Amino acid sequence: MLAVASSSASHGAGWHVLMRETAAEGPWAAALADVDGVKPLASPEAYYGWLSALCETVDIWTTTYLHALTGDDPVVDWMLGTGLRPYVEALSSDSDRRAFLDAYRARLAPAFPRRADGTTLLPFPRVFLVARRRAR
C-alpha cells in the first residue's frame, strides 16, 4: 500500500504567529483564550521515525510555495477561510470581529507589504510524504 500525504507547516509562519499574538493582546483576549486553532505539525524526522518501522520506503520533503496574492487584504482574505475562522467565529459581535481583524491587518502590513505591482507575497510551507508499506 502506498500512502501519500501533504500538510501545511504554517503554524510557525509569520501570519499565524501574528494572528495568535493579536488574539492574545486585545479586549477580545478572554473571548479567544480557548480557541482551538491550527496546531503545529510534528517534525519531518518524527514522521520518518513513526513510518520507517512500518514501511519499506519513506520519502519526506518540505517546500515553501510563494503565493502571489492580490487584493486589499490578501493575507486576511486567505486566512479567513482557514486559520482565522475559529477566532472570528468565537467573537460575538460584528464590532469585535472588525476590531480584531483591523488589529491583525495592522500587524500584517509591515510583515507582508504590497509590492509595487500590487501583489503581496505569502510564503506557504508544506510537508509532503510518500510511504510504501512492507509486503507481509
C-alpha positions as CSV (number, residue, x, y, z in Angstrom):
1,M,0.0,0.0,0.0
2,L,1.2,3.5,-0.8
3,A,0.3,6.4,1.3
4,V,0.7,10.0,0.1
5,A,0.1,13.0,2.3
6,S,0.6,16.7,2.3
7,S,0.1,19.1,5.1
8,S,0.6,22.8,5.8
9,A,3.5,23.5,8.1
10,S,2.3,27.0,8.7
11,H,1.8,27.1,12.5
12,G,5.2,28.9,12.9
13,A,4.7,31.1,9.8
14,G,4.6,34.8,10.4
15,W,0.9,35.2,9.6
16,H,-0.1,32.5,12.2
17,V,2.2,33.9,14.8
18,L,0.8,37.4,14.3
19,M,-2.7,36.0,14.4
20,R,-2.1,34.3,17.8
21,E,-0.4,37.4,19.2
22,T,-3.3,39.6,18.1
23,A,-5.8,37.2,19.6
24,A,-3.9,37.3,23.0
25,E,-3.4,41.1,23.2
26,G,-6.7,43.0,22.9
27,P,-10.1,43.4,24.5
28,W,-11.1,40.2,22.8
29,A,-8.3,38.1,24.5
30,A,-10.7,36.5,27.1
31,A,-13.2,35.5,24.4
32,L,-10.4,34.0,22.2
33,A,-8.3,32.3,25.0
34,D,-9.9,28.9,24.4
35,V,-9.9,29.0,20.6
36,D,-8.6,25.7,19.3
37,G,-6.6,27.0,16.4
38,V,-4.1,25.5,14.0
39,K,-1.7,23.0,15.7
40,P,1.9,22.6,14.9
41,L,3.0,19.6,12.9
42,A,5.5,17.1,14.1
43,S,8.9,17.4,12.6
44,P,9.7,15.6,9.4
45,E,12.2,13.5,11.4
46,A,9.3,12.4,13.8
47,Y,7.2,11.3,10.8
48,Y,10.1,9.4,9.4
49,G,10.6,7.7,12.8
50,W,7.0,6.7,13.0
51,L,6.7,5.4,9.5
52,S,10.1,3.8,8.9
53,A,9.3,1.0,11.3
54,L,6.2,0.2,9.3
55,C,7.2,1.0,5.8
56,E,9.7,-0.2,3.2
57,T,10.3,3.3,1.9
58,V,9.6,6.7,3.4
59,D,10.2,9.9,1.4
60,I,9.6,13.2,3.2
61,W,10.3,16.6,1.9
62,T,9.4,20.2,2.6
63,T,9.0,23.1,0.3
64,T,7.7,26.6,0.5
65,Y,5.4,27.9,-2.1
66,L,5.5,31.6,-2.7
67,H,1.9,32.7,-3.3
68,A,1.4,36.0,-5.1
69,L,-1.8,37.3,-3.7
70,T,-3.8,40.3,-4.8
71,G,-6.5,42.5,-3.2
72,D,-6.7,45.0,-0.4
73,D,-6.2,42.5,2.4
74,P,-5.0,39.3,0.7
75,V,-3.4,37.6,3.7
76,V,-6.5,38.3,5.8
77,D,-8.7,37.1,2.9
78,W,-6.6,33.9,2.7
79,M,-6.7,33.3,6.4
80,L,-10.5,33.9,6.7
81,G,-11.1,30.6,5.0
82,T,-8.7,28.7,7.3
83,G,-6.8,29.7,10.4
84,L,-8.8,32.9,11.2
85,R,-12.2,31.1,11.1
86,P,-12.3,29.8,14.7
87,Y,-11.1,33.2,16.1
88,V,-13.7,35.2,14.1
89,E,-16.5,32.7,15.0
90,A,-15.6,33.0,18.7
91,L,-16.3,36.7,18.7
92,S,-19.9,37.5,19.4
93,S,-20.4,40.9,17.8
94,D,-19.6,42.4,14.4
95,S,-17.8,45.3,16.1
96,D,-15.5,42.9,18.0
97,R,-14.8,40.9,14.7
98,R,-14.0,44.2,12.9
99,A,-11.7,45.4,15.7
100,F,-9.8,42.1,15.9
101,L,-9.4,41.9,12.1
102,D,-8.3,45.6,11.9
103,A,-5.7,44.9,14.6
104,Y,-4.5,41.8,12.7
105,R,-4.3,43.8,9.5
106,A,-2.1,46.4,11.2
107,R,0.3,43.7,12.4
108,L,0.4,42.1,9.0
109,A,1.0,45.2,7.0
110,P,4.8,45.6,7.7
111,A,5.4,41.9,7.6
112,F,3.6,41.3,4.3
113,P,3.8,44.6,2.3
114,R,2.0,45.1,-1.0
115,R,4.6,45.2,-3.8
116,A,4.7,47.9,-6.5
117,D,2.9,45.5,-8.9
118,G,0.0,45.1,-6.4
119,T,0.9,41.7,-5.2
120,T,1.5,40.5,-1.7
121,L,3.9,37.6,-1.4
122,L,2.9,34.9,1.1
123,P,5.5,32.1,1.7
124,F,3.5,28.9,2.4
125,P,5.4,26.0,3.9
126,R,4.3,22.4,3.2
127,V,5.4,19.0,4.2
128,F,5.0,16.0,1.8
129,L,5.4,12.4,2.5
130,V,5.1,9.2,0.5
131,A,5.4,5.8,2.3
132,R,5.2,2.3,0.9
133,R,4.3,-0.5,3.4
134,R,6.4,-3.6,3.6
135,A,5.0,-6.7,2.0
136,R,3.5,-9.1,4.5
